[in-house]
Amino acid sequence: MSEIITWSAVETAARIRDRSVSVTEVTQAHLDRIAMWEPGLNAVVDNLGETALAQAAEMDRAGPGDGVLHGLPVTIKINVDFAGLPNSNGLPAQNHTPSASDGPVVANYRAAGAIPIGRTNTPEFSLRWFTSNPIHGVTENSVNRALTPGGSSGGASSSVAAGIGVLAHGNDLGGSLRYPAYCCGLATLRPSLGRVPAFNPSAPAERPAMLQTMSVQGSIARNFGDIRLALRAQERRSPLDPLWNGAADSGRTRRAVPRIGVCADPFGDGIAADVATAVDKAAAALKATGAEIVETKPPMAREAADIWGRLLNTETDVMMMDGMRQVGSDQVLDLLQGYVEIFGTTDLKGYMQDQAARLTIQRAWALMFEDIDVLLMPVSGQLPFALEQDFRQRGRLPDIIRAQRFLFIANVLGLPATSVPTGKVDGVPTGVQIIGAWRDDDLCIDISERLETALALDLSPVAPAS
């Protein structure tokens, strides 16, 4: 294993700045990791080695740049516009026409000096917590081949865990950053609504309202220092996203001693014992750093999760389902029907009532955050699922949805949330979620980094499986 790929993004950037290593050497080391893992892992499905090395050589000739990601190798998920390559979103029918320009998240990475070395896999429509599609096949978890790498940013999580890139772009509509990070023992932030600009210029129509307000762009990395660095690059304004908001934080005064709310089971119907243990472990570790730990019952958690599913399924049914039936596989369309069976849909009156209730819940959580700085809770009610379990055990879909409700709350309320690894149980990664008030992204990162330091986990890339 090359020493270079063991470096964090922060350390790599520093070594490039002081010229102890060239951009070309860094880029080549990470491209070598793609060669080690692919084909087989199906995480990096587009190898951009030729253009990456050309960009690296030009950077070496020009000398150190002032971008915060100057010379850093990154991966980009295949469901955002990337100039010259198709935005397939995992769909064969959309895997032909190259995007004419970069979306804002790719443009911001480039403006910060990052070098895209590959594009990573996503499921069809990016609407699963598992990652496979008819174009590229099943993405495996580089940490544990028996487990899903998560979804929909499963290619992102599996690749960065394997030492392919120092940062992996992903997005999050219902946990698609946090769950893959959880499955691979990694760090991530689901940014606040409006923090990172989002738009695909190739899209034939605007996204429906709930997709606009619940889906965000972000990054997965091996530690939270790298996540902070990525956020500085990604949060740059773009006029393509009118919902972008430059507020630095929530406006709350930070406490000298962090006050951490803890709730292992906000829904009150049970979680896996190992999940509860991870929450207890994280709370104890934060307490040992001097933080104050407060048992907290978040308000209207079940209502928030139900509204997430009902509004999303209603919009999908009304505005997108006809087109989805034309391009989606029978298997994924059956799964989407399962979502409808579990959450239901609603009429116009119900839709408007749910939107009103959503604001009520947002206000209740804002008041909760007057008493605590952040809320510590599970990422999922279960340990990471088996590879392709939703397809292979369709009858288990209600159990999967029940476990994933912990993810939906941040999306429907527009809040920042991290996924923080807490170790492994018999080779299976564990972790916790830290949710903050709207715009308090940096506070979430700070508390997550505090926990990460206290746990002192080995965050090195995994070795290729035999």
C-alpha positions as CSV (number, residue, x, y, z in Angstrom):
1,M,0.0,0.0,0.0
2,S,1.4,3.4,-1.0
3,E,1.9,5.7,1.9
4,I,0.2,8.5,-0.1
5,I,-3.2,6.9,0.0
6,T,-3.1,6.6,3.8
7,W,-3.0,10.4,4.1
8,S,-6.1,12.4,4.9
9,A,-7.3,15.1,2.5
10,V,-5.9,17.7,4.9
11,E,-2.5,16.1,5.1
12,T,-2.4,15.5,1.3
13,A,-3.2,19.2,0.7
14,A,-0.4,20.3,3.1
15,R,2.2,18.0,1.5
16,I,1.3,19.3,-2.0
17,R,1.5,22.9,-0.8
18,D,5.0,22.4,0.7
19,R,6.0,20.4,-2.4
20,S,7.1,17.3,-0.5
21,V,5.0,15.4,-3.1
22,S,3.8,16.3,-6.6
23,V,0.2,16.4,-7.7
24,T,1.1,13.7,-10.3
25,E,2.4,11.4,-7.6
26,V,-0.7,11.8,-5.5
27,T,-3.0,11.3,-8.5
28,Q,-1.1,8.2,-9.7
29,A,-1.2,6.6,-6.3
30,H,-5.0,6.9,-6.2
31,L,-5.4,5.7,-9.7
32,D,-3.3,2.7,-8.8
33,R,-5.9,1.9,-6.1
34,I,-8.6,1.9,-8.8
35,A,-6.5,-0.7,-10.7
36,M,-6.2,-2.8,-7.5
37,W,-9.9,-2.9,-6.8
38,E,-11.5,-2.6,-10.3
39,P,-13.1,-4.3,-12.0
40,G,-14.8,-6.3,-9.3
41,L,-15.8,-3.8,-6.6
42,N,-18.0,-1.9,-9.1
43,A,-17.6,1.3,-7.0
44,V,-15.7,3.4,-9.6
45,V,-17.5,2.8,-12.9
46,D,-15.8,5.5,-14.9
47,N,-12.0,5.7,-14.7
48,L,-10.9,9.3,-15.5
49,G,-7.2,8.5,-15.2
50,E,-6.1,10.0,-18.5
51,T,-7.7,13.5,-17.9
52,A,-6.7,13.3,-14.2
53,L,-3.0,12.8,-15.0
54,A,-3.1,15.6,-17.6
55,Q,-4.6,17.9,-15.0
56,A,-2.1,16.9,-12.4
57,A,0.8,17.5,-14.7
58,E,-0.5,21.0,-15.6
59,M,-0.9,21.8,-11.8
60,D,2.7,20.7,-11.2
61,R,4.0,22.9,-14.0
62,A,1.9,25.9,-12.7
63,G,3.0,25.5,-9.0
64,P,0.8,25.5,-5.9
65,G,-2.7,27.0,-6.3
66,D,-4.8,28.7,-3.8
67,G,-7.8,26.4,-4.0
68,V,-8.6,24.6,-0.7
69,L,-8.6,21.2,-2.6
70,H,-5.7,22.0,-4.9
71,G,-4.4,18.7,-6.3
72,L,-6.7,16.4,-4.3
73,P,-8.1,13.3,-6.0
74,V,-11.9,13.0,-5.7
75,T,-14.7,10.9,-7.1
76,I,-18.0,12.1,-8.4
77,K,-21.3,10.2,-8.3
78,I,-22.9,9.4,-11.7
79,N,-26.2,11.2,-10.9
80,V,-24.9,14.7,-11.2
81,D,-23.9,16.6,-14.4
82,F,-20.3,16.1,-15.4
83,A,-19.3,17.8,-18.6
84,G,-18.6,15.4,-21.4
85,L,-20.1,12.3,-19.7
86,P,-23.8,11.2,-19.3
87,N,-25.7,11.7,-16.1
88,S,-27.3,8.2,-16.1
89,N,-28.7,8.1,-12.6
90,G,-28.2,4.4,-12.9
91,L,-30.6,4.1,-15.9
92,P,-29.5,2.6,-19.3
93,A,-31.9,4.9,-21.1
94,Q,-30.0,7.9,-19.8
95,N,-26.5,6.6,-20.3
96,H,-26.0,8.0,-23.8
97,T,-26.1,11.8,-24.0
98,P,-23.1,13.6,-22.5
99,S,-23.8,16.5,-20.2
100,A,-23.0,19.8,-21.8
101,S,-21.7,21.4,-18.6
102,D,-20.9,20.7,-14.9
103,G,-23.5,20.9,-12.2
104,P,-22.6,23.4,-9.4
105,V,-21.2,20.7,-7.1
106,V,-18.7,19.5,-9.7
107,A,-17.9,23.1,-10.7
108,N,-17.2,23.9,-7.1
109,Y,-14.9,20.9,-6.7
110,R,-13.0,22.0,-9.8
111,A,-12.9,25.7,-8.7
112,A,-11.3,24.5,-5.4
113,G,-8.6,22.6,-7.3
114,A,-9.8,19.1,-7.0
115,I,-9.0,16.4,-9.6
116,P,-11.8,14.0,-10.5
117,I,-10.2,10.6,-10.9
118,G,-13.4,8.6,-11.3
119,R,-17.2,8.5,-11.2
120,T,-19.0,6.3,-8.7
121,N,-22.0,4.0,-8.9
122,T,-25.6,4.6,-7.8
123,P,-28.8,2.6,-7.9
124,E,-31.5,3.3,-10.5
125,F,-33.1,6.7,-9.8
126,S,-30.8,6.9,-6.7
127,L,-33.7,5.7,-4.6
128,R,-32.4,2.8,-2.6
129,W,-30.1,2.2,0.4
130,F,-28.3,-0.4,-1.7
131,T,-26.3,0.2,-4.9
132,S,-26.8,-1.7,-8.2
133,N,-28.1,-1.0,-11.6
134,P,-28.4,-2.7,-15.0
135,I,-25.5,-0.6,-16.4
136,H,-22.7,-1.4,-13.9
137,G,-24.0,-4.2,-11.8
138,V,-23.8,-4.6,-8.0
139,T,-21.4,-2.4,-6.0
140,E,-19.8,-4.3,-3.1
141,N,-18.7,-3.0,0.3
142,S,-14.9,-2.8,0.3
143,V,-14.9,-3.1,4.1
144,N,-17.1,-6.2,4.3
145,R,-18.2,-8.0,1.1
146,A,-21.3,-9.5,2.8
147,L,-22.8,-6.1,3.5
148,T,-24.3,-3.5,1.3
149,P,-22.1,-0.4,0.9
150,G,-25.3,1.6,1.4
151,G,-27.1,3.7,-1.1
152,S,-27.6,5.6,-3.0
153,S,-24.0,6.8,-2.6
154,G,-22.7,3.3,-2.2
155,G,-20.0,3.7,-4.9
156,A,-18.8,6.8,-3.1
157,S,-18.5,5.1,0.3
158,S,-16.9,1.8,-0.9
159,S,-14.3,3.7,-3.0
160,V,-13.1,6.1,-0.4
161,A,-13.0,3.4,2.2
162,A,-10.7,1.5,-0.2
163,G,-8.3,4.5,-0.5
164,I,-9.7,5.6,-3.9
165,G,-9.7,9.4,-3.6
166,V,-9.5,11.4,-0.5
167,L,-13.1,12.7,-0.9
168,A,-16.1,11.1,-2.5
169,H,-19.0,13.2,-3.7
170,G,-22.5,12.0,-2.8
171,N,-26.0,13.3,-2.2
172,D,-28.7,12.7,0.4
173,L,-32.5,12.6,-0.1
174,G,-33.3,9.9,2.6
175,G,-29.9,9.0,4.0
176,S,-27.9,8.6,0.9
177,L,-24.8,10.1,2.4
178,R,-25.2,9.0,6.0
179,Y,-26.2,5.4,5.4
180,P,-23.3,4.6,3.0
181,A,-20.9,6.2,5.5
182,Y,-22.4,4.1,8.3
183,C,-22.1,0.9,6.2
184,C,-18.4,1.5,5.5
185,G,-17.2,3.1,8.8
186,L,-16.7,6.6,7.3
187,A,-17.4,10.2,8.1
188,T,-20.0,12.4,6.3
189,L,-22.2,15.5,6.7
190,R,-25.6,15.8,5.2
191,P,-25.5,19.7,4.9
192,S,-28.4,22.0,5.8
193,L,-30.9,22.8,3.1
194,G,-29.3,25.6,1.0
195,R,-25.7,25.2,2.2
196,V,-24.4,23.5,-1.0
197,P,-25.9,24.6,-4.3
198,A,-27.6,21.8,-6.3
199,F,-28.8,21.7,-9.9
200,N,-28.4,19.5,-13.0
201,P,-28.4,21.7,-16.1
202,S,-29.3,18.6,-18.2
203,A,-32.6,18.0,-16.3
204,P,-35.6,18.3,-18.7
205,A,-37.8,19.8,-15.9
206,E,-37.4,21.2,-12.4
207,R,-37.5,18.8,-9.5
208,P,-40.7,18.6,-7.5
209,A,-40.9,20.7,-4.3
210,M,-39.9,18.0,-1.8
211,L,-37.0,16.9,-3.9
212,Q,-35.9,20.5,-4.0
213,T,-36.1,20.9,-0.2
214,M,-35.1,17.4,1.0
215,S,-32.1,16.5,-1.3
216,V,-28.7,17.9,-0.7
217,Q,-25.1,17.5,-2.0
218,G,-22.2,16.5,0.2
219,S,-19.0,14.4,0.6
220,I,-17.9,11.2,2.3
221,A,-14.4,10.9,3.7
222,R,-12.4,9.0,6.3
223,N,-12.4,11.8,8.9
224,F,-14.2,15.0,9.8
225,G,-11.2,17.3,9.2
226,D,-11.6,16.2,5.6
227,I,-15.4,16.8,5.7
228,R,-14.8,20.3,6.9
229,L,-12.4,20.9,4.1
230,A,-14.8,19.5,1.5
231,L,-17.6,21.7,2.9
232,R,-15.5,24.9,2.4
233,A,-15.2,24.0,-1.3
234,Q,-18.7,22.8,-1.9
235,E,-20.6,25.6,-0.2
236,R,-19.5,28.2,-2.7
237,R,-22.4,30.1,-4.2
238,S,-23.9,29.3,-7.6
239,P,-26.6,31.4,-9.3
240,L,-28.0,28.1,-10.7
241,D,-29.5,27.3,-7.2
242,P,-31.9,30.1,-6.0
243,L,-32.3,28.2,-2.7
244,W,-28.6,28.6,-1.8
245,N,-28.1,30.4,1.5
246,G,-24.9,31.9,2.7
247,A,-25.7,32.2,6.5
248,A,-22.7,31.0,8.5
249,D,-24.7,29.3,11.2
250,S,-28.1,29.3,13.1
251,G,-27.3,32.4,15.0
252,R,-27.3,30.6,18.3
253,T,-24.6,31.4,20.9
254,R,-22.3,28.4,21.4
255,R,-22.1,27.0,24.9
256,A,-18.6,26.8,26.4
257,V,-19.5,23.2,27.5
258,P,-21.3,21.4,24.7
259,R,-24.8,20.2,25.7
260,I,-25.5,16.9,23.9
261,G,-29.0,15.6,23.7
262,V,-29.2,11.8,23.5
263,C,-32.0,9.5,22.3
264,A,-31.4,6.0,21.3
265,D,-35.0,5.2,20.3
266,P,-37.1,8.3,19.4
267,F,-39.8,6.0,17.8
268,G,-40.2,3.9,20.9
269,D,-40.5,0.5,19.2
270,G,-37.1,-1.0,19.7
271,I,-33.7,-1.0,18.1
272,A,-31.0,-3.6,17.7
273,A,-28.9,-4.1,20.8
274,D,-25.6,-3.3,19.0
275,V,-27.1,0.0,17.8
276,A,-28.1,0.9,21.3
277,T,-24.6,0.0,22.5
278,A,-23.1,2.3,19.8
279,V,-25.2,5.2,21.1
280,D,-24.2,4.5,24.7
281,K,-20.5,4.3,23.6
282,A,-20.7,7.6,21.8
283,A,-22.4,9.4,24.7
284,A,-19.9,8.0,27.2
285,A,-17.0,9.1,24.9
286,L,-18.4,12.6,24.6
287,K,-19.0,12.9,28.3
288,A,-15.4,11.9,28.9
289,T,-14.3,14.9,26.8
290,G,-16.2,17.2,29.2
291,A,-19.5,17.5,27.2
292,E,-22.8,17.5,29.1
293,I,-25.1,14.6,28.2
294,V,-28.8,15.1,28.5
295,E,-31.5,12.5,27.8
296,T,-33.7,14.1,25.2
297,K,-37.0,13.0,23.5
298,P,-37.1,14.7,20.1
299,P,-40.6,15.9,19.3
300,M,-42.9,14.4,16.7
301,A,-40.2,12.0,15.3
302,R,-42.7,9.5,14.0
303,E,-44.8,12.2,12.3
304,A,-41.7,13.6,10.6
305,A,-40.7,10.2,9.2
306,D,-44.2,9.5,8.0
307,I,-44.5,12.9,6.3
308,W,-41.1,12.3,4.5
309,G,-42.4,9.1,2.9
310,R,-45.9,10.3,2.2
311,L,-44.9,13.5,0.5
312,L,-42.1,11.9,-1.4
313,N,-44.3,9.1,-2.7
314,T,-47.1,11.5,-3.6
315,E,-44.8,13.7,-5.6
316,T,-43.2,10.7,-7.3
317,D,-46.6,9.3,-8.2
318,V,-48.0,12.6,-9.6
319,M,-45.0,14.1,-11.3
320,M,-42.5,11.4,-12.2
321,M,-44.0,7.9,-12.2
322,D,-45.1,7.8,-15.8
323,G,-41.5,8.6,-16.9
324,M,-40.0,6.2,-14.4
325,R,-42.1,3.3,-15.7
326,Q,-40.6,3.9,-19.2
327,V,-36.9,3.7,-18.1
328,G,-36.8,1.7,-14.8
329,S,-36.3,-2.0,-14.5
330,D,-39.2,-4.2,-13.3
331,Q,-37.2,-5.0,-10.1
332,V,-36.8,-1.3,-9.1
333,L,-40.4,-0.4,-10.1
334,D,-41.7,-3.2,-7.9
335,L,-39.6,-1.8,-5.0
336,L,-41.0,1.7,-5.6
337,Q,-44.5,0.2,-5.4
338,G,-43.4,-1.3,-2.1
339,Y,-42.6,2.2,-0.8
340,V,-46.1,3.3,-1.8
341,E,-47.6,0.4,0.0
342,I,-45.8,1.3,3.2
343,F,-46.1,5.1,3.2
344,G,-49.2,5.6,1.1
345,T,-49.9,8.7,-1.0
346,T,-52.3,11.6,-0.4
347,D,-54.6,14.0,-2.2
348,L,-54.1,17.7,-2.6
349,K,-55.7,18.5,0.8
350,G,-53.6,15.9,2.5
351,Y,-50.4,17.2,0.8
352,M,-51.1,20.8,2.0
353,Q,-51.9,19.5,5.5
354,D,-48.6,17.6,5.6
355,Q,-46.7,20.7,4.4
356,A,-48.2,22.7,7.2
357,A,-47.5,19.9,9.8
358,R,-43.9,19.9,8.5
359,L,-43.4,23.5,9.6
360,T,-44.9,22.7,13.0
361,I,-42.3,19.9,13.4
362,Q,-39.5,22.2,12.2
363,R,-40.5,24.8,14.9
364,A,-40.7,22.1,17.6
365,W,-37.2,20.9,16.7
366,A,-35.9,24.5,16.6
367,L,-37.2,25.0,20.2
368,M,-35.6,21.7,21.2
369,F,-32.2,23.1,20.0
370,E,-32.6,26.0,22.3
371,D,-32.0,23.5,25.1
372,I,-29.3,21.4,23.5
373,D,-26.5,22.0,21.0
374,V,-26.9,18.8,19.0
375,L,-28.9,15.5,19.2
376,L,-27.1,12.2,19.2
377,M,-29.2,9.2,17.9
378,P,-28.8,6.2,15.7
379,V,-28.2,6.3,11.9
380,S,-30.3,3.2,11.5
381,G,-32.2,1.0,13.9
382,Q,-30.3,-2.0,12.6
383,L,-26.7,-2.8,11.8
384,P,-25.9,-2.5,8.0
385,F,-28.0,-4.8,5.9
386,A,-26.8,-7.7,3.7
387,L,-25.8,-7.0,0.1
388,E,-28.8,-6.4,-2.1
389,Q,-31.2,-7.4,0.7
390,D,-34.1,-5.2,-0.5
391,F,-34.1,-7.0,-3.9
392,R,-33.3,-10.5,-2.6
393,Q,-35.7,-10.3,0.4
394,R,-38.5,-8.1,-0.9
395,G,-40.7,-9.3,2.0
396,R,-38.3,-7.6,4.4
397,L,-38.9,-4.1,3.0
398,P,-41.2,-3.0,5.9
399,D,-38.4,-4.0,8.3
400,I,-35.9,-2.0,6.2
401,I,-38.1,1.1,6.2
402,R,-38.7,0.8,9.9
403,A,-34.9,0.7,10.6
404,Q,-34.2,3.7,8.2
405,R,-36.7,6.1,9.7
406,F,-33.9,7.6,11.8
407,L,-32.5,9.0,8.5
408,F,-35.6,10.7,7.2
409,I,-36.0,13.3,9.9
410,A,-33.1,15.5,8.9
411,N,-34.2,15.4,5.3
412,V,-37.8,16.5,5.9
413,L,-36.8,19.2,8.3
414,G,-33.8,20.4,6.2
415,L,-31.3,19.9,9.1
416,P,-27.6,19.2,9.1
417,A,-26.6,15.7,10.2
418,T,-23.4,13.6,10.4
419,S,-22.7,9.9,10.5
420,V,-19.9,9.1,12.8
421,P,-18.2,5.6,13.0
422,T,-18.0,4.0,16.4
423,G,-16.1,0.8,15.6
424,K,-17.1,-2.7,14.5
425,V,-19.0,-5.6,15.9
426,D,-17.7,-8.9,14.4
427,G,-16.5,-7.1,11.3
428,V,-19.7,-5.0,10.9
429,P,-19.3,-1.3,11.1
430,T,-21.3,0.7,13.7
431,G,-22.0,4.4,14.1
432,V,-24.2,7.2,15.3
433,Q,-25.9,10.2,13.9
434,I,-25.5,13.8,15.1
435,I,-28.2,16.3,14.1
436,G,-28.0,20.0,14.6
437,A,-30.1,23.1,14.2
438,W,-30.6,24.5,10.6
439,R,-27.3,26.1,9.4
440,D,-25.2,24.7,12.3
441,D,-23.2,22.4,9.9
442,D,-19.9,23.4,11.4
443,L,-21.1,22.7,14.9
444,C,-22.2,19.2,13.8
445,I,-18.7,18.7,12.3
446,D,-17.0,20.0,15.5
447,I,-18.9,17.7,17.8
448,S,-18.4,14.7,15.4
449,E,-14.7,15.4,15.3
450,R,-14.6,15.6,19.1
451,L,-16.2,12.1,19.2
452,E,-13.9,10.8,16.5
453,T,-10.9,11.9,18.4
454,A,-12.2,10.4,21.7
455,L,-12.8,7.0,20.1
456,A,-9.4,7.0,18.4
457,L,-10.5,4.5,15.7
458,D,-8.2,3.3,12.9
459,L,-9.3,5.3,9.8
460,S,-6.8,3.8,7.4
461,P,-8.0,2.6,3.9
462,V,-8.9,-1.1,3.8
463,A,-6.7,-3.5,1.9
464,P,-8.0,-5.1,-1.3
465,A,-9.7,-8.4,-0.5
466,S,-8.0,-11.5,-1.8
